[in-house]
Amino acid sequence: MGVPQSRLMPADRLHEELARRERELAVLKETADMLAGERNLETLLQLIARRARELVDASTVLIPVLDKECATYTYMAGDGENAEEIVGESLPIEFGICGWVWKHKKPWWRGVLDDLDEHERTLWESEAGTVLLVPLIGKEHFLGGVSALRKRNGEEFTRRDLDLLSLFASQAALAIENALAFERLDEALRKSEDLRVELLRLNADLLESNRQLEYLSLYDPITRLPNRALFHDRIDSLCTRSESESDGRQLGLILLDILHFREINERWGHEAGDHLLRDIAERLRLCMQSGDTIARYGADEFVFLRPDVSEEETLAFAEFLLEQLAEPFTWGGQTYTVVVHAGVAHGQADRESARRLPNQAQMALCHGRSTHQQITRFDPAFEAESATSPFTLIGELRSAFQEEQFLLHYQPKVALGTGRVVGCEALVRWNHPELGLVYPDRFLQALDEAGLMAEFNRWLIRTARAQCEQWKAAGLQVQVAVNLPVSSLLDTDFIGWLTDEIVEASAAGCFVIEITETVFLSDYKRIKKIMDRLVDAGVLFSIDDFGTGHSSLSRLRSLPVHEIKIDRSFVMEMDRNQEDAVIVRSIVELGRNLGLKVVAEGVENEVAARQLSVLGCDLAQGYHYCRPVPAEEFVACCRKCNTEGGC
């Protein structure tokens, strides 16, 4: 008797089911092999989307991936209908079915409707059968998901589809974590190589900077002439040769003073002043003869040393120099006619006599100013005159304290990133009753010689602190920097007073003390202890005119320094002088590597400001933003910069 046809159907279906499962297992195995061999994350995610679509016969498969903060998810890959339009879209983590899966940490399929309340069931029921989304869960954290949309045959996704996609997702999650690990490893290797290259470059730059710093310790950065230190060394060398030869050689020294040079700086800016200095230096070079030495001796002074000349020849040469400098100078459409006075000294080429020549020429120059002589030869009688002049100045300085003739002007420090004023440097001025505003280079030495420096430093700190507190009460938060000589850090009484002043006034973080690089040549261990003590009290330290003195990187690293200030002589020429540009860049990088703020002084124009910003310099200070001004004008400058989008 034959078997009814209806009894054969289950066997056929079983055969079909077994064949389908074999295909699915084959697909899963093949997919696992493919996923395991792919290290590129973007390619891997696209492969996951394509294989998942084949596995559950979906019209579209998308791969949403969570961001690191788990705040949004982004469709990073997709395959099938309209996938390209959706890939790249980012949505909040709470949004849609993806949000439901992230929240509940379990797959979405039609079967979850039974677990929902009536409101949620009504909300999701229309899409339940057409969406299948399983999470991608790694060993350490939630990665994202695999979202299948609509079966291609029009049917709904089944429990079997869910199981297959869940198994597939576990393979995919492992592959994604491996790809992410390789990605992090590659990134670490790239960074390591970049760091190695950067360190090599920085080391080369630092070596070049050290060479430049060594050069600039002996040469003036603006004129490229020997500086005062090298000039005195040249005198000693010349005297050594002369003494060994016992030839009784004569030396003539001419000290040139450029009158009213400060007014040129103040009227047309330091850039114009520096250009004038370079032009003067070039004219003087053209006047040199064999054996001559020329140097920049001071801010507005040049000196000529001539061997084997008589006193009359020296005077005649001084007249010749003044004639050469009498011709007008031009720059930037402006014409400058400078007035030059000369002090002349002459003597034997022995060490003792030669070392007196610069002072003798200076005394002759001072006498010439008072008698309105353009060229003055040294006379021994001038020594008696100069012996009395400091006492007059000291007497006036004592009166200046009593009559409150000292005052502070403030120059802003501007953050290059925002254009906002974040601090200032307090610069002292002496409001002399007859001479008007007198700058500190004219009286600080006399203060020190008169024993008034400690009193002056106390006045400086008290005045700057009071102004800082006044601004703070008015809502203006700025740090105030004051310049102190390194020697003041060795004054035990002053340091004790300063510590108490800062602590009692609750001025921690308000004060920045600027000191020069001579700190590296002083009683280093003792000064470091004192600086540590002041830092504990809330004082910040800045190295002023960095790059012009005797820096020590090892000591700089160990000192409690907050910032370094690039000397204006480098900043002014960086757009035209490659050597200066290298020095500025190296100092900025050095500061960044040591965790120090870097301030550029002498920023005169927008070009320099932009160049410094590109280099990563933190702060800028100079006439481009504001000249040193009284406190009330400084407040107006701050308001303008901080409320109108920056300076």
Secondary structure, DSSP 8 states (H G I E B T S, - for coil): ----GGGTHHHHHHHHHHHHHHHHHHHHHHHHHHHHT---HHHHHHHHHHHHHHHHTEEEEEEEEE-TTSSEEEEEEEEETTHHHHTT-EEETTSHHHHHHHHHTS-BSGGGGGGS-HHHHHHHHHHHTTEEEEEEE-SSSEEEEEEEEEETTS----HHHHHHHHHHHHHHHHHHHHHHHHHHHHHHHHHHHHHHHHHHHHHHHHHHHHHHHHHHTTB-TTT-SB-HHHHHHHHHHHHHHHHHHT---EEEEEEEEETTHHHHHHHH-HHHHHHHHHHHHHHHHHT--TT-EEEEEETTEEEEEEES--HHHHHHHHHHHHHHHHS-EEETTEEE---EEEEEEEEESSHHHHHHHHHHHHHHHHHHHHHT-SEEE--THHHHHHHHHHHHHHHHHHHHHHTT-EEEEEEEEEETTT--EEEEEEEEEEEETTTEEE-GGGTHHHHHHTT-HHHHHHHHHHHHHHHHHHHHHTT---EEEEE--GGGGG-HHHHHHHHHHHHHTT-TTTEEEEE-GGGGTS-HHHHHHHHHHHHHHT-EEEEEEETSS---HHHHHHS---EEEE-HHHHHHTTT-HHHHHHHHHHHHHHHHTT-EEEEE---SHHHHHHHHHHT--EEESTTT---B-HHHHHHHHHHHHHTT--
